[in-house]
């Protein structure tokens, strides 16, 4: 009896030590974040895509940054929870939203802040309501983005792709029935490109809203986002690349 008790205790201790060691590895590995974007975001989409963005854009074109899944938490389209939560059992970054939305919102804010400093005509939209059942409700990302695009603006929704075999990688999905422009080409040159008819044509591109998949929410990208010592530098790196792509496309 005593022997069984001791063995059980040892198993528990070993489990705790192993879990702690893994947590520390996940939190502290790769703290020396590199400025190499490709290493941070990982693989790009390798799906066949032949489109080229060639249309000139006005230097003052209005730009709208949307955070993907901001209006669909608790619904089928809540966004990926990420590798850390789904695969390794870590706590979500925020109890009321998917990890993808958490990072989408952080990046959205950062892009708009830097974009304004760089002289872009840029703004954001957040519905505030995290569960809107009707995709055509006037308050959804898609409805606001569609109206914005119809008025001649450039609407783009920020996403992180699913981890592992469920995701494809980084890249831009262009609008469905609008000729891609030079901003689209610039972003695709940095992050990669998806085919226009990816998965038969997604809801946002069908409403002339671009979709930018930053990268799979896994590995080095997710580790550096979750780690407090590298989080801001990682967001700053991604933000700088996106804003520079806007500037390159306009100029």
Buried (B, 14 or more C-beta within 10 A) or exposed (E): EEEEEEEEEEEEEEEEEEEEEEEEEBBEEBEEBEEEBBEBBBBBBEEEBEBEBEEEBEEEBBBBBBBBBBBBBEEEEBBBBBBBBBEEEBEBBEEEBBBBBBBBBBBBBBBBEBBEEEEBBBBBBBBEEBEBEEBEBEEBBBBBBBBBBEEEBBBBBBBBBBBEEEBBBBBBBBBBEBEBBBBBBBBBBBBBBBBBEBEEBBBBBBBBBBBBBBBBBBBBBBBBBBBEEBBEEBBEBBBBBBBBBBBBBBE
